[in-house]
Structures are given as structure tokens and as C-alpha cells.
Amino acid sequence: MVFFTRSVDDMVSDGIQKLSSNTNITNLSPGAKARFILDTVYREQSSQFRIFDTNLAQVYLKYAEGKFLDLFGDLLNLVRLQATHAEDKTENFMFYVDTGVFGDVNSGADFAIPVNTLVSTVASESGVVTPGLETQPVVEYRTIEEVTCVAGESLVFAPVRARIEGTQSTVAKNVIRKHGFAGYAQSSLKTLKCTNLHAIQSGTDRERDPAYRFRLKSVFRARSLAVRAAIRLAALSVPGVSDIVDVNAEQGPSSFSLYVKGLTPTTSPRLLREVFDTVSAVTSMAEKPFVLAPTPSGLEFVTTVTWSPRATQDQIATGYAQMRTALENYLSRTEIGEEVIFADLIAILLTAAPLALRIGGVKPNQFDEVYVHRADPAVENSTTKTLVYGDRLSPLYNEIIILETSGRFRGIQFK
């Protein structure tokens, strides 16, 4: 934005003309004393123009930068996002044993993994390679709660937090493979393993001016209209929000619910708080918002796969891995309340593994069995497993379909 466009050359030319017309000074060529004075004065004046122009532009959101943008944020109660450490408190990072149970590696006894146990990424060992991982620095995490490895179980989930902040602390799935815990009997054999089932992407850098300016503009627009469209716009302006579903009067008169879908399989409490704070700023006093996470419903599949006669055992093993990944990625992109058609999933599986000829053993191109895991309202932190009949699953308006990650087959059992 430019308010004053006069350059040093324009002002010097104008000054020379006025001196020639109104004084008896005749030597105005470069190097002359009068020309030196004109050059110096007008160069300083041009500098003052630029400073004034820049400062004046800061009062407009479109041109504001740095601390001036922060002042806009103070006015709108929308502060700039600071850098955060990547962390995950869901059922993602886990300690496990390849075979048997924890008691087999600790003389039949339970053992506890303390808080602040160091875990980290490692370079790819073999098989599926994460591109560029070998050249990346090791990313270290620490457990943030003590967890107990019960003798009769084979895995336990542990919440973890990165030691560094920013996007450099994010990791892809299945790359945290190293830990520093040695408090069990077979520690010298390294029989206790660890991994992360999903990517951990919650680490963020300090918000840059363009992104912050966009959020401020979104809030400006949202405040101009206290309607559902404005509320949706405000919610979507929060980094990490993929989509929302609004339900009017679900919690009673003069209320509305917002179900928030994040960029990860589960919606974090922190993201819900940020959406609530942003939406509250554009909601009229007569309405009360309830910001909620959609209820995850996990699909579990049992199916027979018929392979091409020329497929080797390694190709079949790779094909199963590709099928699971393709199915997981597809379901993670479904929207809140979106119907899942099983024929579409079968087509995705066959596309992911070209050497697979057919899905289904009982009936061609049909899963042998499909189950849905839903939260049990009668028992806290418990789920029910129900057989699904028909060719599709139609979730409730506040449900989101994911691939069930609990159990030894991680959502799909191949026969």
C-alpha cells in the first residue's frame, strides 16, 4: 500500500527547478554544494515518507505485520498461536511384545514403565521405507504418564510428548521404534518393542503473519453476521479443523452443538477448546454453543482374499499391508455422518493390491463378516461389538467411521 509516491529524483528535480527560477544560484550540477544539500534533504524526506507510509499501513488488517497484527488479535480476543510440542494421549503409541505376553519377558510378573521414559524414531530397518527418514534427525519423545505392563497382556498404550516444539516434532506412523526402558527381565534381548499406530501431527510452529491475518479476517467476517454461516466460518478458521456439523437445539432451547472433525482420527480436547473460544466470540448472547467431538465408530472386517497363482509370499504379505493402509486412509477421510458402502471398500482393496483376484470366501466380492464397535453408554470406557447386516453402514449424525485399531488384527482379518 502506497500513500506517498514521490521519489528522491522527483523531489530533487523539483527543487532544482525552483532554485533556478527563484534564486541566483546557477551551479546545480552533481557535486555542487547546492545540489549536495538538495540531495541530502530530499533523501531524508523520502525516508520519512516511507516510514510514515509503512506505519499508516499498519492500521489496515490487510497490510499489518508482526506486533501490529497482534494488536488486532488483542482487540478481537484472538491471539496468535504459539509453537507447541507434538503429543498424543490417544490409543496410538504403545509398548508391546511380538509373541506371547508381557509376563513372558519378565519372569511372569507385571512391570511398570515410568513417566519420562525416552522413546524415539529410528532410521528405516527394512521393508516399507518412509522416504527421507534416513536423513532426518532423530525425533525424541517422552512418556507423560506411568503405564503398567500387565503380565497377561501383550500391549499397553502410553501417552507421549515430543521433547522439541514445532512441526519438527511431528512424526509419521510406525516410526517411533526405539525406547530407553530396561526395567524388565529380558531387557538385554530387547524383547519389549514400541511403535506408534498413527502419525503424530499436533506439533505446530509459531503462527506466521499470513495465516494469522487470514484467521483475523475470518473473525472480522464472522462478527459481521451472527448466523450459522458465520459460526461455521469461525470454526473452520481454527487450524486443525477439517469440517464441522452443526445441530440446532440438541442440548436444549437456545443452544446449538458443533461436532468438530480434526485432521487426525480423533479430535483432541485442545482443538475443541480452541473452536469453542473462537465460536463464542461470534455467537449472540442468547445462544449457547456446545463444541463436541464426533463419536468414533470402528469398523472391523473379516475376509478371504484369493491371490493370483504367480503372487509370491512376499508379494502377498506386502499386498495385505497395502490393503490395510488403503482402507485406513479411505475411512479417515469420511465425513461426520457419512454412509460407508462396502462395495466401495472392496474396490479400494483390489486397487491397492493388483495381484489380489477376489475378495470374499462365502460370496464373491463381499466381506465374510463386518462388525461395528461403538461406545457402550452403560459402561464407561467400554465398547460393544455388533455384526453388521446389509451392504453398507449408515452412522448417526454425530458419528464418524474409522478403521477399528483395537485387537490383534487392527481392523481387518485376512484369511
C-alpha positions in Angstrom: 0.0 0.0 0.0 1.5 3.4 -1.0 0.1 6.7 0.2 3.0 8.9 -1.0 4.7 8.1 -4.3 7.3 10.9 -4.7 10.8 9.5 -5.2 14.1 11.2 -4.3 14.8 12.0 -8.0 11.4 13.7 -8.5 11.9 15.9 -5.4 15.4 16.8 -6.4 14.3 17.8 -9.9 11.5 19.9 -8.5 14.0 21.6 -6.1 16.4 22.3 -8.9 13.7 23.9 -10.9 12.6 26.1 -8.0 16.2 27.2 -7.2 16.8 28.1 -10.8 13.6 30.1 -11.1 13.7 31.9 -7.7 17.4 32.4 -6.8 20.7 33.4 -8.4 22.2 30.0 -7.8 23.4 28.7 -11.1 25.7 25.8 -10.3 23.3 22.9 -9.6 25.2 20.1 -11.3 26.0 16.9 -9.4 28.9 17.6 -6.9 27.9 21.2 -6.4 27.2 22.4 -2.8 23.6 23.4 -3.6 23.0 20.0 -5.3 24.5 18.1 -2.4 22.2 19.9 0.1 19.2 19.2 -2.1 20.1 15.5 -2.4 20.6 15.2 1.4 17.4 16.9 2.4 15.2 15.2 -0.1 16.7 11.7 0.6 15.9 12.2 4.3 12.4 13.4 3.5 11.8 10.4 1.2 12.9 8.1 4.1 10.4 9.8 6.4 7.7 9.4 3.8 8.4 5.6 3.7 8.3 5.3 7.5 5.1 7.3 7.7 3.6 5.2 4.8 4.6 1.9 6.5 3.2 2.9 9.9 0.0 4.2 8.5 -0.5 1.0 6.6 -0.3 -1.0 9.8 -3.8 0.3 10.9 -5.2 -1.8 8.0 -5.5 -5.5 8.6 -4.6 -6.2 5.0 -1.1 -4.7 5.4 -0.4 -5.1 9.2 2.6 -7.2 10.2 4.2 -8.5 13.4 3.2 -6.7 16.6 0.5 -4.7 14.7 -1.3 -7.9 13.8 -1.0 -8.9 17.5 -2.8 -5.7 18.4 -5.7 -6.6 16.1 -5.7 -10.0 17.8 -6.0 -8.3 21.2 -9.0 -6.3 20.0 -10.7 -9.5 18.8 -9.6 -11.7 21.6 -7.9 -14.0 19.1 -4.2 -14.4 20.0 -1.5 -15.6 17.7 -0.9 -19.4 18.0 2.5 -20.2 19.6 4.7 -23.2 18.9 3.6 -26.4 20.5 5.1 -29.8 21.2 3.6 -32.7 19.4 1.9 -35.1 21.8 -0.6 -37.9 21.7 -2.8 -39.1 24.6 -5.0 -41.4 22.5 -4.6 -45.1 21.9 -1.7 -44.6 19.4 1.8 -45.1 20.9 2.2 -48.4 22.5 4.7 -50.8 24.1 4.2 -54.4 23.0 5.8 -57.9 22.6 6.0 -59.7 19.3 4.9 -63.0 20.7 3.3 -64.1 23.9 2.5 -61.7 26.8 4.4 -59.3 29.0 4.9 -61.9 31.7 7.0 -64.0 29.2 9.6 -61.3 29.2 9.6 -60.5 32.9 9.6 -63.9 34.7 5.7 -63.9 34.8 5.4 -60.6 36.7 3.9 -57.2 35.9 6.3 -54.3 35.4 5.8 -50.5 35.2 7.2 -48.1 32.6 7.8 -44.8 34.4 6.9 -41.3 33.3 9.6 -39.5 31.3 10.8 -42.8 29.6 12.6 -41.8 26.4 11.3 -43.1 23.1 12.5 -42.0 19.6 12.4 -42.6 15.9 15.0 -44.7 14.1 16.1 -45.0 10.5 14.1 -47.5 8.5 15.3 -51.0 9.1 13.8 -52.8 6.1 10.7 -53.4 4.1 8.5 -50.4 3.7 10.6 -47.2 3.8 9.5 -43.8 4.9 11.0 -41.5 2.2 13.7 -39.3 3.6 13.6 -40.7 7.1 17.1 -42.0 6.9 18.4 -38.4 6.6 16.2 -36.8 9.2 17.4 -36.2 12.7 16.1 -38.5 15.4 12.9 -37.2 17.0 12.7 -37.9 20.7 9.5 -38.2 22.8 8.9 -38.9 26.5 6.1 -40.7 28.2 4.0 -38.4 30.2 2.3 -41.0 32.4 3.4 -44.2 34.1 1.9 -47.3 32.5 1.8 -50.8 33.7 2.6 -53.8 31.5 0.2 -56.4 32.9 1.7 -59.9 32.8 -1.3 -61.5 31.0 -1.5 -58.8 28.3 0.6 -58.2 25.2 0.4 -54.4 24.6 -0.2 -51.2 26.6 -0.8 -47.7 25.3 1.2 -44.8 26.7 0.7 -41.0 26.2 3.8 -39.3 24.8 5.1 -35.7 24.3 7.9 -34.6 22.0 11.0 -33.0 23.6 11.1 -30.3 21.0 8.4 -28.0 19.8 7.1 -27.1 16.3 6.5 -29.1 13.2 9.9 -30.8 13.5 8.4 -32.8 16.4 5.8 -34.4 14.2 6.3 -38.0 13.0 4.8 -40.4 10.6 3.1 -43.6 11.7 5.2 -46.7 12.8 8.5 -44.8 13.1 8.8 -44.5 16.9 10.6 -47.8 17.3 13.2 -47.2 20.0 12.9 -46.8 23.8 15.2 -46.5 26.7 13.4 -48.7 29.2 15.3 -51.6 30.7 13.4 -52.4 33.8 12.3 -56.0 32.8 14.0 -59.4 33.0 14.8 -59.8 29.3 15.9 -56.2 28.6 19.2 -57.5 27.2 17.3 -59.3 24.5 15.3 -56.2 23.7 12.0 -58.2 23.6 9.9 -55.2 24.6 9.0 -53.2 21.5 7.3 -49.9 20.8 5.6 -48.2 17.9 3.0 -45.5 17.0 0.0 -46.8 15.1 -0.8 -43.4 13.6 1.1 -40.2 12.7 1.5 -37.7 15.5 1.0 -34.3 13.9 -0.1 -32.0 16.7 3.3 -30.1 16.9 2.9 -26.7 15.4 5.2 -23.7 14.6 4.5 -20.2 15.8 1.8 -18.9 13.6 3.1 -16.8 10.7 1.7 -13.4 9.7 -0.2 -14.6 6.5 -2.0 -17.4 8.5 -2.7 -15.2 11.4 -4.0 -12.5 9.1 -6.4 -15.0 7.5 -7.8 -16.0 10.8 -8.3 -12.4 11.9 -10.1 -11.7 8.6 -12.3 -14.7 9.2 -13.3 -13.5 12.6 -13.9 -10.0 11.2 -16.3 -11.5 8.6 -17.9 -13.8 11.2 -18.6 -11.0 13.6 -20.5 -9.1 10.9 -23.2 -11.8 10.7 -24.2 -13.7 13.8 -25.7 -16.6 11.8 -24.8 -20.2 11.3 -22.7 -19.4 8.2 -20.6 -17.0 10.4 -20.3 -19.6 13.1 -19.2 -22.2 10.6 -16.7 -19.8 9.1 -15.3 -19.0 12.5 -14.9 -22.7 13.4 -13.2 -23.5 10.2 -10.7 -20.7 10.7 -9.2 -22.7 13.6 -6.1 -24.5 12.4 -6.6 -28.3 12.5 -10.3 -28.3 11.8 -11.3 -30.4 8.8 -15.1 -30.0 8.9 -17.9 -29.4 11.3 -21.6 -30.4 11.6 -23.9 -28.1 13.5 -27.1 -29.4 15.2 -29.6 -26.8 16.4 -31.1 -27.1 20.0 -29.6 -30.5 20.6 -28.7 -29.6 24.2 -32.0 -27.7 24.8 -33.6 -24.4 23.6 -31.3 -21.5 22.6 -28.4 -23.9 22.1 -26.6 -25.5 19.3 -24.0 -28.2 19.0 -20.9 -28.2 16.8 -19.3 -31.6 16.1 -15.7 -31.0 15.0 -13.7 -33.2 12.7 -9.9 -32.7 13.0 -7.1 -33.7 10.7 -6.3 -36.8 12.9 -8.5 -39.9 13.6 -9.5 -38.4 17.0 -10.4 -34.8 17.8 -8.2 -33.5 20.7 -9.6 -31.7 23.7 -7.3 -28.8 22.9 -8.8 -28.4 19.4 -12.3 -28.4 20.9 -11.3 -25.6 23.3 -9.9 -23.5 20.5 -13.1 -23.9 18.5 -15.2 -23.1 21.5 -13.3 -19.9 22.2 -13.4 -18.8 18.5 -17.1 -19.6 18.1 -18.1 -17.9 21.4 -16.7 -14.7 20.0 -19.2 -14.7 17.2 -22.2 -16.1 19.0 -25.0 -13.9 20.2 -25.6 -13.8 24.0 -29.0 -15.5 23.5 -27.4 -18.7 22.2 -25.1 -21.2 23.9 -22.7 -23.3 21.9 -21.7 -26.9 22.7 -18.5 -27.9 20.9 -18.1 -31.7 20.8 -16.0 -34.4 19.2 -17.9 -36.8 16.9 -18.3 -40.3 18.3 -15.9 -42.7 16.6 -17.4 -46.0 15.4 -14.8 -48.6 14.4 -15.4 -51.0 11.5 -13.8 -54.4 11.7 -13.7 -56.7 8.7 -13.2 -60.5 8.2 -12.5 -61.6 4.6 -10.9 -64.2 2.4 -8.6 -63.0 -0.3 -7.9 -65.0 -3.5 -4.5 -64.3 -4.9 -3.0 -64.7 -8.4 -1.1 -68.0 -8.7 2.0 -66.0 -9.6 2.0 -64.0 -6.4 4.9 -64.8 -4.1 4.6 -64.9 -0.3 6.4 -61.6 0.0 4.1 -60.0 -2.6 1.1 -61.4 -0.7 2.4 -60.0 2.6 3.0 -56.6 1.0 -0.4 -56.7 -0.6 -2.1 -57.3 2.8 -0.2 -54.3 4.2 -1.2 -52.1 1.2 -4.9 -53.1 1.6 -4.9 -52.2 5.3 -3.3 -48.9 4.7 -5.6 -48.0 1.8 -8.7 -48.9 3.8 -7.5 -46.9 6.8 -6.7 -43.9 4.7 -10.1 -44.0 2.9 -12.1 -44.3 6.2 -10.1 -41.5 7.8 -11.3 -39.2 5.0 -15.0 -39.9 5.6 -17.1 -37.0 7.0 -19.2 -36.9 10.1 -22.4 -38.9 9.5 -21.2 -40.1 6.0 -22.5 -43.5 4.9 -19.9 -46.2 4.1 -20.8 -48.6 1.2 -18.9 -51.9 1.5 -18.7 -52.4 -2.3 -16.6 -49.2 -2.5 -14.3 -50.6 0.2 -13.8 -53.8 -1.7 -12.9 -51.9 -4.9 -10.3 -49.9 -2.9 -8.8 -53.1 -1.6 -8.5 -54.7 -5.0 -7.0 -51.5 -6.4 -4.4 -51.4 -3.6 -3.2 -54.9 -4.3 -3.3 -55.6 -8.1 -2.3 -59.3 -7.5 -5.5 -59.9 -5.5 -8.1 -61.6 -7.7 -11.1 -61.6 -5.4 -12.4 -60.5 -2.1 -14.7 -62.8 -0.1 -14.9 -66.5 0.5 -18.6 -67.1 1.2 -19.9 -64.8 -1.5 -17.7 -63.2 -4.2 -16.9 -59.6 -3.7 -18.4 -59.5 -0.2 -16.8 -59.4 3.1 -17.3 -62.6 5.1 -18.2 -60.6 8.2 -18.4 -56.9 9.2 -18.5 -55.7 12.8 -19.0 -52.2 14.2 -17.5 -51.2 17.5 -19.5 -48.5 19.3 -19.1 -46.9 22.7 -21.2 -48.5 25.4 -23.3 -45.8 27.2 -23.9 -48.1 30.1 -20.2 -48.7 30.9 -17.5 -46.0 30.9 -14.6 -46.5 28.5 -16.2 -49.7 27.1 -17.4 -50.6 23.6 -19.9 -53.1 22.1 -19.2 -55.2 19.1 -22.1 -55.8 16.7 -22.4 -57.7 13.5 -23.4 -55.5 10.6 -26.0 -56.8 8.1 -26.5 -55.4 4.7 -24.2 -53.8 2.1 -23.5 -50.5 4.0 -23.2 -48.8 7.4 -25.2 -45.6 7.9 -23.9 -43.8 11.0 -25.7 -41.4 13.2 -25.5 -37.7 12.5 -22.7 -37.3 15.1 -20.7 -40.4 14.3 -17.6 -40.8 12.3 -16.5 -44.1 10.8 -12.9 -45.2 11.4 -11.0 -48.5 11.0 -11.0 -50.2 14.3 -7.5 -50.3 15.8 -8.0 -52.4 18.8 -7.4 -56.2 18.7 -4.7 -58.2 17.2 -5.8 -57.8 13.5 -6.0 -53.9 13.6 -9.4 -53.7 11.9 -9.2 -56.3 9.2 -8.6 -60.1 9.4 -7.4 -61.7 6.2 -7.9 -65.4 5.6 
